[in-house]
Amino acid sequence: MGLSSMERIIPGSRWLRGYTVQFAVADLIAGITVGLTVLPQGLAYATLAGLPPQYGLYSAFIGGFVYAMIGSCREVTIGPTALLSLMTSRHTSLGTGPVPEFAILLCFLSGVVELLMAVLRLGALVDLISLPVTVGFTSATALIIVASQLKALLGIGGKSKSDFVSTLRYVIDKISDIRLADTILGIGSIVVLLALRKLKDIKTPSDATRGRKIVGLACWLIATSRNALIVVATSCLAYYFEQGGENPFILTGTVKSGLPAFRLPSFRIKFPTSGGPLEYGYSNVLAELGSSIILVPIIAVLGNVAISKAFGGSGISPTRELVSLSLSNIFGSFFGSMPVTGSFSRSAVNHASGVKTPLGGIYTGALVLLALGVLTSYFQYIPKAALSAVIISAVIFMVEYEVVQPLWRCSKRELIPGAITFLLSLALGVEIGLLVGVLADLAFVVYRTARPVVSVNVENTAFGTQYISIRPTQPFIYFPAVEWVRNVTSKAIKQHGNIPVVFDCRLVNDFDYTAATGLQMLRKELEKKQIPLIVYGSSSEVHKLLQETLKSSLLEVANDEELQKVLHDLSTEEGKHELREVGIPLLPVERQSAPVATVDES
């Protein structure tokens, strides 16, 4: 059955085909469960981004609506994340107070860049970021986020720089200013959150009694909604103290109620400073956002594609995911959203909740809108230490130290770009760390291309003829490797004497033009020393390239029998004379029809 007109325009509407009441109930349960997770996270991530708390909720509903209409993976949930919040925070603290307009414009521009990547089908660019670089980047980011939350966790006031070293130095300098109540509440909340997280590991046997199944379900619900439970519990505690005339905790403060206004992002931003109001024009705004306009969407795409592949498998379309993510950011910016992407933790909750279609995101978005309209008056009682505990408990598991040991055992080289990314991200910032890490990884790729592993052996034929076997072990020889292969061959001749050289191409299936001409130059060098060069087992593609590019004949053999015969003939003066007259005497029948061209060098 083909797609209807509506399904072509709105791909997500195909989920409605065969949509049952059971599906609707499953999506409702999953949507509400994810909503209970995103509400406290949204408030916390807005604080991490240097924005008023309501902006975290503004960022948490449009993505669900858009992805439900376009997305292809039912588990993915779009919304604010710790990583993008951290990258946004560097642009929101220019004035004496938060400047949300920079975050909103960054969200819009990220969507535009992502849409351009989708149109040009550039989603494969994320493949340039290897796993070790990704691990180094996310691990460093997790530590930076933890450091940024120490002030609120310990009740330390004041403003510091957002980088890891400066933040740690500031906390150490102000250690005498910590507030005992906030510290106890924050650390206690982390302990409780980590303990509740373990409840989800409790498995219920399939043959368990009804009571045991109910207990298992209750444990899962508590573990899943632990963030909301902590926020509600600590808010009630803060409200209790306030009613008694005490204020032991630093609170979130007033959260603006109501739905966000619909407006287009502005490229002219005015914000207050200590010296008076300051206005940035188009060029100044773009200069301030700088590399974030490119890096934020790349990181967003990397995360979203990874999540969709993890849950949806190989059938997921990266281009379609790019379109859904880009439109989530573009439309979200019209409602005051900061940059968003897929969240692995919330997607895992969505999956565990039994979601059936992406329409579950609509229920999540509806719950967020309900909270904006009804619950914002209660958000002012949320202790900042509790929100910091929520963030820290979520990001500490981003530190992927477990990959170090297998890499150390199996591929120490891959640890280098990961370590570079990790250290530079902590020292100089995540943008520089990621960029240098990717460049280091690409440098290793280029190095491996320029310095291929070449096996050199002296072997004997059945007739007792010695020859030098030069065998590249990688499937391609490109121009950076030409001089390397020639040097390896020259050293082998100096070491083993002037005996025939067999260039074994059985593992090579791709040459470029420079490599082919380099092989011709090697043949001429060996010819001056009266050393024959034989190409053994070249593929049809390599043979064709050699045929088109070489300026004179090249001796080729296709199998062991031909190699044995040619080397035996070369061991006699008669054989040598005959082979000077015939370029390719022993090619298979199908290749004799297209011999390597012999050009008169006179």
Secondary structure, DSSP 8 states (H G I E B T S, - for coil): ----HHHHHSGGGGGGTT--HHHHHHHHHHHHHHHHHHHHHHHHHHHHTTS-THHHHHTTTHHHHHHHHH-S-TT--EE--HHHHHHHHTTS-SSSS--HHHHHHHHHHHHHHHHHHHHTT-GGGGGGS-HHHHHHHHHHHHHHHHHHHHHHHHT--S---SSHHHHHHHHHHTGGG--HHHHHHHHHHHHHHHHHHGGGG----TT--HHHHHHHHHHHHHHHTHHHHHHHHHHHHHHHHHHTT---S-B------S--------SSEEEEETTEEEEE-HHHHHHHHTTHHHHHHHHHHHHHHHHHHHHHGGG--HHHHHHHHHHHHHHHHTTT----EE-HHHHHHHHHTT--STTHHHHHHHHHHHHHHHTHHHHTT-BHHHHHHHHHHHHGGG--GGGHHHHHHH-HHHHHHHHHHHHHHHHH-HHHHHHHHHHHHHHHHHHHHHS--EEEEEEE-TT--EEEEEEE-SSEE-GGGHHHHHHHHHHHHHHH-S--EEEE-TT--EE-HHHHHHHHHHHHHHHHTT--EEEES--HHHHHHHHHH-SS--EEE-SHHHHHHHHHHHTSHHHHHHHHH-S-TT--HHHHTS--------
